[in-house]
Amino acid sequence: MYKQFESKLADIEKQILTFWEEDKTFLRSVEERPSDNPFVFFEGPPTANGRPGIHHVVSRTIKDAVCRLKTMQGFRVERKAGWDTHGLPVEIEVEKMLGLDGKDQVIDYGIAEFCEQCRTSVWKYKQDWDELTRRMGYWIDLEHPYITYTNDYIESVWWILKEFWKKGLIYQGFKILPYCPHCETPLSGHEVSLGYQEVKDPSIYVKARIIGQDNTYFLVWTTTPWTLISNVALALHPEVNYVKVGHKDQYLILAEERLSVLEGAYEIVERFKGKQLLHLDYEPFFTFVTPDKRGHYTLPGDFVTTTDGSGIVHIAPAFGEDDYQLGQKFDLPIIHPVDKSGKFIDAITPWAGRFVKDADVDIMVDLKHRGILYRSEKITHSYPHCWRCKSPLLYYARKSWYIKTTAIKDKLIANNQKINWYPKEVGSGRFGEWLNNNIDWALSRDRFWGTPLPIWTCRSCDHQECIGSIAELTEKGVDVDPKLDLHKPTVDNVLLRCSQCNDLMQRAPEVIDCWFDSGSMPVAQWHYPFENKEIFAKKFPADFICEGVDQTRGWFYSLLVIGTFLFDQPTYKTCVVNDLILDKDGKKMSKSVGNTVDPFRLMEKHGADVLRWYLLSVSPPWLPTKFDEEGVIEVSRKFFGTLTNTYSFFAMYANIDQFEYAAEKRIAPADRAEIDRWILSELNSLTSQVNEFLQNYDLTKAVRAIADFTVDDLSNWYVRRCRRRFWKSEMGLDKLAAFQTLHECLSIICRLAAPVAPFLSEAIYRNLKQDQNHNPNSVHLTSYPCCQDTILDFVDENLIKRMNLVRRIVELGRSIRNDVGIRVRQPLQTLYIKAADEQWPQLLKGMENLIVEELNVKSISFVTDEGELMSLTAEPVFKKLGPKFGKVVNQAAEAVRSFSEKEIKNILRNGGERLVIDGHEAMIVQDDIIVKSVNKPGIAAAVDGDLTAALSTEVSEELLFEGLAREFVNRVQNMRKDAGLEVTDRIIIHYQATKQMAAAIEKQATFIKNETLAAAIVTDLTAGGFQKEWSIDDHSVVVVILKTE
C-alpha cells in the first residue's frame, strides 16, 4: 500500500528527521561515496553568541543544496562545522552582559575573568544554532567542529603568522587607521567596509586670515569641525584656477569653479593658479596646542578637487590619510589632542573630556563668535561606523602591526581571476576592485579576547621574534608550561630570552584581527602543519564556499590572502554569494524596527522545505530578497500542494488497483500512449535543463523549472488529461502504462528536488519505493538524475514541439472564452486556426482531440486568411496627417476611416496607399494610421504572435443542453466529495429543476450517469440522502444523492 499524507508538512519533516537520525543517513551519504572522489566544502564559521536569523537560512540552504547535490552526483562531501569564537563581537556582548563600558572598566574587572566570560559567552545560543541546523535539514558534522579559541587552532594561526614574519611581511607602522573610540582599537579596511551608515554631519566653510594681506582670507571647507583644532596647513591644487573676490567687505580666496558656494554678490579681483598661492602663512583656527615646528601655511596637494567644497582643503595630519602623507612630505607638526576614547584631552579646555563629534556644534558656535565661520549646513553622507558596536569611527595616526599584503597584490589579483564567482560581478567588481586598491592589512587589535599576536620584543636591544608553535614557545620561553592557555593574560606573562643580548623579551600586548582567525580555517581546522598533513593535502583548496555579500571583504578576502601567500593558489575554486534578506517593502531587517522574521516559527508553520524553496525561487540569491510570508504561502500552495496532491492521486488509484512498480515489467516508452511519451520527453528535457542550471550554480532557475514542470506539465496537463485512464475498472496495458509513467515522473521529481527540498522528497521517495530493497532506502543515497538513466531513456523532440503547439492553441482559446464570458463547460461549435506555418496542420494531426476536449468544441477548422475571422479598420494619427494635408486634415481623417480592408492591407504589406483630398496628394504609410481588428459576427478571435485563433460564439439548443449537463455533473461531483463518498461508490440522483434545466438533464442522462457513477436519475426529491440547492446560470436545481450498493 502507498501511504497517504495525513499530516501537515512540518509534521512529515519531523518524522523524516527521526528516520535520518536512526538510519544515520547523513553519515552514510558521506561514507558510501568513494574517498578518492572528494568534493571539498569549507563552512564559514558563525559566532554562537547571537541567535540565528532568516539570513542564515538562505546561505545554509545554498550550502546544503550544493553539498547534497554533489553527494548524489557521486562525490564524497565531508562537511565540518566551525565556530568563530574570538573578537569584538564576543567582547561587546560580554561587556553588555557585565554592564561594563570601555576598556578601562574591563581592566578593572579583570582580564582573566573577562576572557573566561568570553569563552563561556560564545556558546550562549549554541543550542539554537544546532536546532536551526537540524530543523532546516542542514547536513554538517556538528560533533567534530573546528573552534577558533582552542590551542590547536591558535597554534596553526601562529604558524601562518610566523611564515609571514619569515618573509618580512609583518611590520609595525605609524599610519592613519580607522579607529573605534568605544572599543578603543584600530580596525582593518575590510572591517570598515562592513559598517557604513547614512548620517547627517556638519558641512562648514571657515575663513583663514592670510598673514600680511589686509582683510583677506582663504575659504576652507570641512565636514569635521572637531579636527580644526589639529589643523596645521591648507592644501591647494597647484594647477587649479583660484580667484580673489571682493565679497561682503572682505576678500576671499577659493577655487573659481566653486564660486557657487558664496552667498550674495561678489566681484572677482584677481586670478591665480594654485601654485602661485603656496607657502603663504595664515592665522590658526585654534591655539590650544603650540606646534613643535613650522605650520599653518599653504601647500600643494594633488588630491584636492573642485567637485565640492571650496577647492581648499584643511590639513590635520593626525586625522586623515592624505593629511598624514602631506605632513610626512613637508615635515608638518602633528597635533593629536584626542585620547584613546575619542575625547578631547585636558589641554582643549572648553571641551575637555567630551567625545569629539559631540563637540562639533559648540566648536561651530565658537567659530561664529570669532567671525570666521562663513556658513554652515547639514549634509547626508555615508560614514563608517564600527561593524560591531556601531560607534562612528575616527581616523587616527597611531602605531599598529600590519601584514604587507601589497607585496602579494599581483598574486591576489591573478588568483582571484581563477575563481568561479556567482555572480561574476562580485569577483570582477566589488571584490576585484577591493584587490586593485589593496592596502596593507591592519592586523593588530588593542583588545583582550583573541588570538594573541605572537611577537616578542627585547626590553634592552629591541630585537624581535615571532613564535610559530607551542614547542618553540616552550623552547625559547622562561619556565613555560607546554599546556598553558594561549590567551591573554596567561600568554602575556610568558617571557623569552633574547638571542642577541640575553635580556628578557616581552610579548606585544595586542591580539589579532578575528578575520585572520576565520581565514586560517582551511589550515587550522586540521591543526596543520603539526598533524593531519595527508588530510589537509586532500582537502585544500575548497571546491565550493558560500556566504553573504558582507563577507566579500571579510572571510572571502582573508581566505584568499592566506591561501595565496602560503600555497600560491586560490583557497576556493567556486564562491556563491548571497545578498541581503530585506522585508517585503525592501527595508533592511532590524529588531529595533520590528520587521525581522523568526525562522523557527516559519518552519513550524509552513515547513523547512517550503522556506528553503521559497528563498531560492523568489529571486536569485545574489540579488537582495524581499521576504514576504505571502510568497511562502504561495510556494506551499502552488508547488508543494500540487506535488503532494499529485502523489496522493497516484497513491489512491494505485492502492485501489494494487499497482506495484516493477522495473522488469516496465512497458517500453515507445509502446505507451502518446501523452505518456510526451511527459517522459518533457521529463528528459527537464532533467537536462536542471543539470545544466546546477552546473552553473543557478539554483533559482533549477527550482523554478522543477516547479513549472510539476504544476503545468505533470499536474495541470498530464494528470488532468489522463484521469479517465486511472478511472478504468480493468488493469489493461494502457492503465498500467499510465501508472508506470506517473510513478516514474514522481520518482525523478523527488530526486531532482531532493537537494533543495530534502524532506518531502524523502517522504515521497520512500512511499514510492515501498519495500523494494534493491533501491537505496533514502533519496539522498540515490544518484542524481541524468538523461542516461533508465527511466529517462526516451525523448521525442518533435512530440514536445507538437504538444507545445497544442497547449499554446488551448491557452489562447481559453483566453478568448474568458474575454467573451463563456465558460469552458459550455460546448461551442468551431475553433478556427490561422496557421502561420503550413506545417501546423500536419504537426497537429492526431492531437486534434486534445484541443477539442480542452476547449470543448465540436470541430477545428484551419483558415488561410485572418479576414475570415476579423475585419480591419483604420484610425487616423492626426499629428502625422496634419503636416501632409494641412487645412483639409479632417477630410483626410474621414477618408482614412473609410479605407477598405484591401487598402489597409496594401498599406501594411506594400508600404502605402495614395490619398488625394482637394488637390492635396500624399502617401498614407503605416505610421499614419492605427489599425484595429473587429471580430466578424458570431466570432471571437485573438492573436498571440504568429498564432490567430477564433471561436464561434453562437450556442444552439443542443449545445446549451450539453453545457447545462456539464454544469450539473460538476455540482454532483462536488456533492460526492462533500458527502465523503469514495471514488468508487455508486449513487442515485434525485432532482427538481426548472423546465429547461430538466430537459437538459433528461437529454444528457447517459452522459451524466457515466460521469457521476449514477445508477439512476430520478425526477423527484426523496427524504434522506445528501441534499443541496444550486443556481446554474438562470436555472435553479435541487439535488439529492444517495449511495447505492
GUFI-258619 format. One record per residue (C-alpha): x, y negated, z. Coordinates in steps of 0.05 Angstrom, whole numbers, padded with zeros to 5 digits, always signed. Layout:
% GUFI-258619
XYZ ...
END
This chain:
% GUFI-258619
+00000+00000+00000 +00024-00070-00016 +00019-00114+00045 -00025-00176+00041 -00003-00241+00073 -00048-00257+00132 -00003-00307+00168 +00020-00378+00152 +00088-00386+00121 +00122-00406+00186 +00099-00341+00219 +00122-00300+00160 +00190-00333+00165 +00197-00315+00239 +00183-00242+00221 +00238-00246+00168 +00286-00277+00218 +00275-00218+00264 +00287-00170+00206 +00352-00205+00186 +00378-00202+00257 +00360-00129+00268 +00386-00109+00199 +00448-00153+00205 +00432-00176+00134 +00479-00236+00134 +00539-00193+00156 +00521-00140+00105 +00515-00192+00049 +00588-00210+00062 +00617-00142+00077 +00583-00107+00019 +00617-00153-00031 +00689-00137-00053 +00743-00173-00013 +00784-00184-00076 +00729-00227-00107 +00723-00285-00058 +00684-00350-00065 +00714-00398-00014 +00669-00447+00023 +00691-00499+00074 +00640-00523+00125 +00646-00596+00144 +00645-00598+00220 +00587-00635+00254 +00591-00663+00324 +00542-00628+00371 +00534-00687+00420 +00476-00714+00378 +00412-00680+00355 +00409-00655+00284 +00362-00691+00236 +00329-00684+00169 +00392-00709+00133 +00429-00648+00160 +00376-00603+00130 +00388-00627+00059 +00463-00616+00057 +00456-00549+00093 +00403-00528+00044 +00450-00541-00014 +00508-00505+00021 +00465-00445+00038 +00433-00441-00031 +00501-00441-00066 +00531-00390-00018 +00471-00344-00024 +00473-00351-00100 +00547-00334-00104 +00536-00275-00058 +00481-00249-00104 +00529-00260-00163 +00577-00211-00131 +00625-00256-00094 +00647-00246-00022 +00627-00311+00011 +00652-00317+00083 +00624-00378+00119 +00659-00401+00182 +00623-00453+00223 +00662-00511+00254 +00653-00565+00307 +00683-00634+00305 +00696-00648+00378 +00743-00709+00382 +00739-00783+00371 +00698-00846+00381 +00630-00813+00371 +00643-00769+00431 +00674-00823+00474 +00619-00873+00463 +00565-00823+00482 +00603-00806+00546 +00612-00880+00562 +00537-00889+00556 +00524-00828+00599 +00571-00852+00654 +00549-00925+00650 +00619-00948+00630 +00633-01009+00587 +00700-01012+00554 +00769-00981+00562 +00786-01013+00628 +00727-00980+00662 +00746-00913+00631 +00816-00920+00661 +00786-00938+00729 +00740-00877+00724 +00800-00833+00709 +00826-00810+00641 +00829-00736+00662 +00758-00738+00687 +00734-00777+00626 +00766-00727+00578 +00735-00669+00615 +00667-00703+00608 +00681-00709+00533 +00698-00636+00529 +00631-00618+00560 +00591-00670+00522 +00607-00643+00453 +00564-00583+00468 +00504-00622+00494 +00460-00606+00434 +00494-00543+00410 +00431-00502+00424 +00391-00550+00380 +00443-00543+00324 +00444-00468+00330 +00368-00465+00328 +00365-00511+00267 +00417-00467+00233 +00378-00404+00249 +00308-00431+00236 +00324-00460+00168 +00358-00396+00146 +00428-00427+00140 +00474-00367+00140 +00540-00384+00172 +00584-00350+00224 +00568-00386+00289 +00603-00333+00332 +00673-00348+00307 +00675-00423+00293 +00735-00468+00289 +00735-00521+00344 +00779-00582+00336 +00795-00591+00410 +00828-00522+00420 +00903-00518+00429 +00910-00473+00368 +00874-00524+00325 +00914-00583+00353 +00979-00545+00343 +00964-00536+00269 +00947-00610+00264 +01014-00626+00298 +01049-00582+00247 +01017-00622+00190 +01038-00687+00222 +01109-00661+00230 +01110-00646+00156 +01091-00718+00140 +01144-00741+00190 +01199-00700+00159 +01184-00733+00092 +01188-00802+00124 +01114-00815+00112 +01095-00833+00183 +01116-00901+00208 +01097-00955+00257 +01079-01021+00226 +01054-01090+00245 +00996-01105+00199 +00927-01135+00196 +00879-01080+00217 +00804-01073+00224 +00795-01071+00299 +00735-01054+00343 +00736-01101+00403 +00687-01057+00442 +00724-00991+00430 +00790-01030+00434 +00822-00991+00377 +00840-01002+00305 +00802-00964+00250 +00823-00936+00183 +00798-00962+00117 +00752-00902+00106 +00721-00913+00175 +00708-00986+00158 +00671-00965+00095 +00620-00927+00138 +00596-00987+00178 +00577-01046+00134 +00515-01084+00154 +00478-01144+00125 +00486-01202+00174 +00477-01277+00177 +00542-01315+00192 +00561-01389+00193 +00586-01420+00129 +00621-01486+00145 +00661-01539+00109 +00712-01575+00153 +00757-01634+00139 +00832-01630+00149 +00862-01701+00153 +00924-01708+00109 +00981-01740+00148 +01009-01802+00113 +00947-01813+00069 +00895-01863+00092 +00826-01834+00106 +00839-01773+00061 +00820-01701+00077 +00825-01632+00049 +00756-01600+00047 +00763-01529+00075 +00712-01473+00076 +00706-01414+00125 +00655-01363+00149 +00694-01350+00214 +00696-01415+00253 +00730-01380+00312 +00793-01368+00270 +00803-01443+00261 +00836-01443+00329 +00891-01400+00298 +00897-01440+00234 +00969-01456+00213 +00964-01471+00138 +00919-01485+00079 +00924-01447+00013 +00911-01476-00056 +00916-01441-00123 +00975-01473-00160 +00941-01472-00228 +00871-01493-00208 +00847-01564-00222 +00834-01604-00159 +00803-01673-00152 +00805-01730-00102 +00736-01761-00095 +00710-01823-00061 +00651-01799-00020 +00615-01830+00040 +00670-01880+00058 +00726-01827+00055 +00768-01788+00006 +00760-01713-00001 +00804-01665-00040 +00774-01600-00067 +00773-01557-00130 +00739-01592-00188 +00696-01530-00202 +00669-01535-00130 +00643-01607-00133 +00572-01580-00127 +00583-01568-00052 +00584-01643-00040 +00522-01675-00012 +00506-01741-00046 +00542-01787-00095 +00617-01785-00106 +00669-01816-00152 +00729-01778-00179 +00790-01820-00162 +00847-01774-00183 +00860-01705-00212 +00916-01655-00194 +00939-01585-00207 +00943-01545-00143 +01019-01543-00147 +01020-01619-00141 +00987-01615-00072 +01035-01567-00039 +01075-01578+00026 +01030-01634+00049 +01022-01638+00125 +00953-01644+00157 +00927-01651+00227 +00910-01585+00263 +00837-01569+00276 +00854-01549+00347 +00915-01557+00392 +00904-01506+00447 +00967-01467+00427 +01031-01501+00404 +01064-01465+00345 +01135-01440+00355 +01155-01460+00284 +01131-01506+00228 +01058-01501+00210 +00997-01540+00187 +01017-01554+00115 +00993-01533+00046 +01019-01472+00009 +01007-01436-00058 +00960-01376-00057 +00944-01335-00120 +00887-01303-00081 +00848-01369-00078 +00787-01370-00123 +00735-01422-00143 +00675-01375-00144 +00653-01401-00075 +00677-01447-00020 +00719-01508-00036 +00779-01477-00071 +00820-01489-00008 +00829-01430+00040 +00844-01436+00114 +00902-01391+00135 +00905-01356+00203 +00959-01301+00196 +00935-01265+00258 +00867-01251+00228 +00869-01236+00154 +00909-01193+00105 +00921-01249+00054 +00936-01297+00111 +00985-01249+00142 +01022-01236+00077 +01027-01311+00062 +01052-01322+00133 +01106-01269+00123 +01127-01300+00057 +01133-01371+00085 +01152-01354+00157 +01090-01384+00187 +01075-01382+00262 +01024-01332+00287 +00973-01357+00337 +00936-01299+00369 +00892-01326+00425 +00846-01265+00429 +00851-01207+00478 +00841-01133+00465 +00766-01140+00478 +00757-01194+00425 +00752-01250+00476 +00789-01316+00478 +00848-01319+00526 +00852-01370+00583 +00891-01420+00541 +00828-01433+00499 +00798-01469+00558 +00728-01487+00533 +00713-01415+00510 +00759-01372+00552 +00731-01302+00564 +00678-01308+00510 +00672-01260+00452 +00700-01298+00393 +00640-01292+00346 +00593-01314+00403 +00633-01378+00408 +00622-01398+00335 +00564-01445+00348 +00599-01482+00405 +00661-01489+00361 +00619-01519+00306 +00588-01568+00356 +00659-01589+00378 +00679-01600+00305 +00617-01642+00293 +00630-01686+00354 +00700-01699+00329 +00673-01718+00260 +00709-01664+00220 +00650-01617+00206 +00627-01636+00136 +00568-01588+00131 +00544-01522+00158 +00494-01469+00138 +00480-01394+00145 +00498-01342+00093 +00475-01269+00089 +00531-01222+00071 +00556-01152+00083 +00603-01149+00143 +00640-01088+00171 +00618-01060+00238 +00645-01003+00279 +00616-00940+00249 +00601-00912+00319 +00587-00968+00369 +00560-01018+00316 +00602-01076+00343 +00626-01126+00290 +00698-01113+00272 +00754-01164+00276 +00816-01163+00234 +00877-01165+00278 +00952-01167+00266 +00978-01112+00311 +01024-01052+00315 +00996-00985+00293 +01020-00918+00266 +01009-00904+00192 +01014-00848+00142 +01044-00874+00078 +00990-00847+00031 +01011-00898-00021 +01073-00854-00032 +01028-00798-00058 +00976-00843-00091 +00990-00818-00162 +00984-00746-00139 +00919-00761-00104 +00891-00792-00168 +00915-00734-00210 +00886-00681-00163 +00820-00718-00159 +00814-00711-00234 +00818-00635-00226 +00757-00634-00180 +00688-00620-00208 +00645-00674-00176 +00569-00672-00176 +00551-00724-00194 +00613-00743-00235 +00602-00816-00219 +00624-00806-00147 +00691-00775-00167 +00706-00826-00221 +00672-00885-00189 +00664-00891-00114 +00719-00841-00096 +00764-00855-00156 +00763-00930-00143 +00779-00917-00070 +00841-00878-00091 +00862-00930-00142 +00861-00982-00087 +00893-00936-00037 +00926-00966+00025 +00967-00931+00078 +00925-00892+00128 +00919-00926+00196 +00929-00862+00236 +00931-00881+00310 +00875-00898+00357 +00882-00932+00424 +00833-00884+00456 +00832-00823+00502 +00796-00762+00474 +00830-00739+00411 +00889-00702+00383 +00950-00736+00415 +00999-00768+00368 +01059-00721+00376 +01113-00774+00372 +01162-00786+00430 +01208-00847+00436 +01272-00851+00477 +01270-00901+00534 +01342-00922+00521 +01361-00916+00448 +01291-00917+00416 +01306-00851+00379 +01240-00819+00358 +01219-00747+00348 +01155-00715+00322 +01136-00649+00354 +01105-00597+00308 +01088-00539+00354 +01078-00517+00426 +01142-00477+00421 +01181-00539+00400 +01149-00579+00456 +01168-00525+00507 +01238-00521+00480 +01252-00596+00479 +01209-00617+00537 +01227-00620+00610 +01194-00564+00650 +01136-00555+00602 +01082-00504+00616 +01070-00469+00549 +00997-00461+00568 +00986-00535+00582 +00925-00570+00553 +00949-00613+00495 +00902-00671+00511 +00912-00735+00550 +00931-00746+00604 +00967-00679+00612 +01009-00686+00550 +01026-00758+00569 +01065-00731+00628 +01110-00688+00584 +01180-00717+00577 +01231-00697+00525 +01306-00701+00530 +01335-00747+00477 +01382-00711+00429 +01420-00776+00417 +01433-00804+00486 +01405-00751+00533 +01357-00800+00566 +01283-00784+00573 +01233-00794+00517 +01160-00816+00528 +01102-00798+00483 +01068-00854+00444 +01002-00865+00481 +00956-00863+00421 +00912-00807+00395 +00900-00797+00321 +00841-00812+00275 +00789-00756+00284 +00781-00755+00208 +00852-00727+00205 +00827-00671+00251 +00769-00653+00205 +00812-00659+00143 +00860-00609+00173 +00808-00554+00178 +00830-00513+00117 +00896-00502+00154 +00878-00509+00227 +00817-00463+00226 +00866-00405+00216 +00919-00433+00263 +00964-00435+00202 +01024-00430+00196 +01032-00397+00264 +00987-00338+00245 +00938-00314+00191 +00983-00333+00133 +00954-00279+00088 +00883-00300+00105 +00899-00373+00091 +00930-00356+00024 +00865-00324+00002 +00822-00380+00029 +00854-00441+00001 +00833-00482-00036 +00757-00482-00028 +00715-00466-00088 +00659-00509-00061 +00643-00561-00009 +00582-00605+00001 +00568-00664+00047 +00533-00731+00046 +00557-00791+00006 +00581-00823+00071 +00637-00772+00071 +00666-00798+00006 +00718-00840+00042 +00718-00795+00104 +00722-00720+00101 +00729-00715+00025 +00788-00764+00029 +00823-00733+00088 +00817-00663+00057 +00847-00687-00008 +00905-00725+00025 +00926-00666+00068 +00918-00614+00012 +00955-00657-00038 +01012-00671+00010 +01022-00600+00036 +01007-00559-00026 +01005-00608-00084 +00936-00587-00105 +00864-00607-00091 +00835-00579-00026 +00769-00564-00061 +00751-00547-00133 +00678-00569-00132 +00644-00622-00090 +00569-00633-00089 +00550-00700-00057 +00481-00713-00029 +00455-00783-00018 +00414-00812+00039 +00345-00790+00062 +00301-00852+00065 +00229-00859+00089 +00173-00858+00038 +00179-00934+00029 +00253-00929+00012 +00276-00955+00080 +00334-00924+00119 +00310-00878+00174 +00322-00903+00245 +00300-00882+00314 +00290-00955+00333 +00244-00967+00273 +00207-00902+00288 +00209-00875+00217 +00251-00812+00229 +00223-00743+00218 +00233-00682+00261 +00257-00622+00220 +00235-00573+00274 +00163-00599+00271 +00163-00596+00195 +00189-00525+00194 +00138-00502+00245 +00081-00536+00207 +00100-00522+00135 +00156-00470+00137 +00230-00477+00126 +00225-00453+00054 +00176-00508+00036 +00221-00561+00068 +00283-00534+00032 +00247-00530-00035 +00218-00600-00027 +00285-00631-00011 +00316-00602-00074 +00257-00612-00121 +00234-00682-00103 +00296-00713-00133 +00368-00693-00149 +00405-00690-00082 +00457-00741-00105 +00403-00794-00110 +00370-00826-00049 +00310-00785-00029 +00246-00820-00007 +00218-00770+00043 +00143-00765+00043 +00107-00709+00081 +00051-00712+00030 +00103-00687-00020 +00120-00629+00026 +00046-00611+00029 +00042-00615-00047 +00101-00567-00055 +00069-00520-00004 +00003-00521-00041 +00027-00521-00113 +00087-00474-00115 +00084-00433-00052 +00008-00429-00052 +00009-00407-00125 +00064-00356-00113 +00030-00324-00053 -00038-00324-00088 -00007-00291-00149 +00025-00238-00106 -00040-00229-00067 -00078-00220-00133 -00028-00166-00154 -00029-00131-00086 -00105-00130-00083 -00115-00096-00150 -00052-00053-00144 -00079-00025-00078 -00147-00012-00109 -00115+00027-00166 -00060+00056-00123 -00008+00028-00171 +00065+00040-00155 +00121+00013-00197 +00166+00069-00223 +00225+00050-00268 +00224+00118-00301 +00151+00107-00322 +00164+00038-00349 +00128+00022-00413 +00175-00008-00464 +00160-00082-00475 +00153-00071-00549 +00094-00024-00533 +00058-00074-00488 +00005-00125-00506 +00027-00189-00540 +00014-00231-00478 +00059-00184-00437 +00114-00192-00488 +00105-00267-00486 +00110-00273-00410 +00171-00227-00409 +00203-00270-00463 +00189-00332-00422 +00217-00297-00361 +00281-00282-00400 +00284-00355-00422 +00273-00379-00351 +00328-00335-00324 +00377-00360-00377 +00357-00432-00363 +00362-00426-00287 +00431-00393-00291 +00455-00450-00335 +00429-00502-00287 +00460-00468-00227 +00527-00460-00262 +00527-00536-00264 +00502-00541-00191 +00437-00573-00215 +00392-00542-00163 +00337-00593-00176 +00327-00572-00248 +00332-00499-00227 +00277-00502-00174 +00232-00544-00219 +00239-00493-00275 +00222-00435-00228 +00161-00473-00202 +00137-00493-00271 +00142-00421-00295 +00105-00394-00234 +00049-00445-00236 +00040-00459-00311 +00063-00396-00346 +00051-00339-00297 -00010-00362-00257 -00048-00411-00299 -00037-00374-00365 -00015-00302-00358 -00054-00280-00296 -00115-00321-00315 -00115-00293-00386 -00105-00221-00361 -00155-00218-00304 -00202-00173-00343 -00145-00123-00355 -00138-00115-00279 -00213-00111-00270 -00220-00050-00315 -00243+00012-00278 -00196+00061-00314 -00120+00061-00308 -00101+00063-00382 -00035+00045-00414 -00058-00028-00423 -00075-00036-00350 -00011-00001-00329 +00029-00048-00374 -00006-00108-00341 +00012-00083-00271 +00084-00069-00292 +00091-00137-00325 +00064-00176-00265 +00107-00134-00217 +00169-00149-00259 +00154-00223-00262 +00144-00228-00186 +00208-00188-00174 +00250-00233-00217 +00219-00297-00189 +00236-00273-00118 +00309-00262-00138 +00313-00327-00176 +00283-00367-00118 +00319-00329-00062 +00378-00377-00053 +00332-00437-00041 +00270-00402-00012 +00302-00344+00025 +00244-00326+00070 +00183-00319+00024 +00228-00288-00030 +00249-00236+00021 +00178-00223+00044 +00150-00213-00027 +00211-00173-00049 +00205-00125+00009 +00130-00117-00003 +00141-00103-00076 +00198-00055-00061 +00153-00011-00018 +00194+00050+00004 +00239+00054-00056 +00305+00069-00021 +00345+00064-00086 +00335-00012-00082 +00371-00055-00030 +00327-00069+00029 +00337-00144+00024 +00331-00190-00036 +00396-00223-00013 +00433-00157-00023 +00409-00152-00096 +00444-00183-00156 +00423-00250-00183 +00380-00241-00246 +00415-00248-00313 +00390-00235-00383 +00427-00168-00385 +00383-00139-00330 +00338-00080-00350 +00274-00118-00334 +00299-00177-00376 +00317-00135-00437 +00264-00166-00481 +00257-00234-00514 +00218-00256-00575 +00233-00329-00591 +00182-00331-00646 +00129-00307-00598 +00148-00362-00549 +00142-00413-00606 +00073-00386-00626 +00046-00386-00555 +00073-00456-00542 +00033-00480-00602 -00029-00444-00577 -00022-00476-00508 -00009-00544-00539 -00073-00539-00580 -00112-00516-00519 -00085-00574-00477 -00106-00624-00530 -00174-00592-00537 -00185-00596-00462 -00167-00669-00462 -00220-00680-00516 -00272-00646-00474 -00253-00690-00415 -00257-00752-00458 -00328-00737-00481 -00351-00706-00415 -00367-00636-00440 -00347-00580-00391 -00307-00521-00416 -00363-00474-00395 -00407-00505-00449 -00392-00469-00515 -00381-00512-00577 -00385-00491-00649 -00319-00510-00681 -00248-00531-00666 -00215-00568-00724 -00139-00569-00730 -00100-00613-00776 -00035-00573-00786 +00027-00616-00792 +00065-00555-00814 +00037-00509-00868 +00065-00450-00828 +00019-00464-00768 -00040-00422-00793 +00008-00364-00802 +00041-00376-00733 -00028-00375-00701 -00051-00313-00736 -00073-00261-00686 -00075-00313-00630 -00139-00348-00652 -00178-00310-00599 -00136-00343-00544 -00155-00413-00569 -00228-00393-00579 -00234-00366-00509 -00194-00422-00474 -00233-00477-00509 -00298-00438-00511 -00311-00449-00585 -00342-00403-00636 -00293-00415-00693 -00229-00450-00715 -00224-00490-00779 -00159-00517-00809 -00165-00583-00847 -00114-00616-00892 -00133-00688-00881 -00148-00727-00817 -00201-00763-00858 -00246-00703-00850 -00245-00716-00775 -00239-00791-00766 -00246-00856-00803 -00193-00911-00805 -00208-00985-00794 -00162-01045-00794 -00160-01105-00748 -00120-01168-00767 -00059-01193-00729 -00071-01268-00733 +00000-01290-00715 +00024-01251-00776 -00031-01271-00824 -00030-01345-00805 +00036-01363-00839 +00014-01325-00902 -00057-01354-00911 -00057-01419-00872 -00127-01451-00872 -00160-01390-00902 -00134-01343-00849 -00205-01329-00823 -00228-01306-00892 -00165-01263-00898 -00181-01232-00830 -00251-01213-00853 -00222-01183-00916 -00174-01141-00873 -00232-01116-00831 -00268-01093-00894 -00209-01053-00921 -00228-00983-00943 -00192-00922-00917 -00157-00916-00984 -00130-00987-00977 -00108-00975-00905 -00072-00911-00924 -00038-00948-00982 -00011-00998-00931 +00013-00943-00884 +00043-00898-00937 +00065-00944-00994 +00086-01006-00957 +00029-01055-00971 -00035-01079-01005 -00040-01144-01044 -00094-01192-01019 -00118-01256-01055 -00161-01308-01018 -00180-01374-01052 -00116-01375-01092 -00072-01354-01033 -00039-01288-01050 +00002-01246-01002 +00023-01175-00989 -00010-01144-00928 +00040-01098-00893 +00035-01052-00833 +00056-01106-00783 -00002-01150-00806 -00056-01102-00782 -00075-01057-00723 -00101-00990-00748 -00155-00957-00707 -00186-00888-00715 -00261-00876-00706 -00290-00806-00698 -00336-00781-00752 -00408-00769-00727 -00414-00705-00685 -00338-00700-00680 -00290-00718-00622 -00217-00720-00643 -00149-00734-00611 -00077-00738-00635 -00013-00713-00600 +00048-00728-00642 +00043-00684-00704 -00019-00648-00679 -00090-00672-00693 -00149-00633-00665 -00223-00644-00661 -00285-00611-00631 -00356-00610-00658 -00398-00641-00603 -00468-00622-00626 -00499-00570-00579 -00553-00524-00606 -00604-00490-00561 -00567-00424-00567 -00501-00458-00546 -00537-00494-00490 -00566-00429-00462 -00498-00397-00464 -00468-00455-00427 -00521-00454-00373 -00510-00379-00365 -00436-00390-00354 -00451-00443-00301 -00499-00393-00268 -00444-00340-00268 -00396-00389-00235 -00445-00403-00179 -00459-00329-00167 -00384-00314-00165 -00375-00368-00112 -00432-00338-00072 -00399-00269-00075 -00336-00299-00046 -00373-00338+00007 -00413-00276+00027 -00348-00238+00038 -00361-00185-00015 -00305-00141-00042 -00287-00150-00115 -00315-00080-00129 -00382-00090-00094 -00444-00088-00139 -00503-00134-00127 -00576-00150-00145 -00591-00222-00163 -00658-00255-00145 -00670-00326-00171 -00721-00381-00181 -00705-00435-00233 -00733-00488-00280 -00764-00465-00344 -00704-00479-00389 -00655-00450-00338 -00697-00387-00331 -00699-00380-00407 -00623-00384-00410 -00615-00332-00354 -00663-00285-00389 -00630-00291-00457 -00559-00283-00427 -00578-00229-00377 -00530-00176-00403 -00471-00225-00402 -00489-00247-00331 -00494-00175-00305 -00427-00156-00334 -00392-00217-00305 -00422-00213-00235 -00426-00136-00227 -00502-00144-00221 -00544-00081-00226 -00607-00123-00238 -00631-00195-00244 -00700-00207-00214 -00741-00270-00225 -00769-00277-00155 -00738-00291-00088 -00733-00240-00032 -00724-00243+00042 -00655-00226+00068 -00591-00228+00028 -00545-00288+00018 -00582-00349-00009 -00562-00416-00038 -00594-00471-00078 -00556-00502-00136 -00563-00560-00183 -00536-00546-00253 -00539-00607-00298 -00613-00628-00291 -00636-00558-00271 -00647-00532-00200 -00640-00459-00184 -00646-00418-00120 -00604-00355-00119 -00605-00295-00071 -00553-00239-00077 -00559-00171-00045 -00505-00118-00041 -00527-00053-00071 -00497+00017-00067 
END
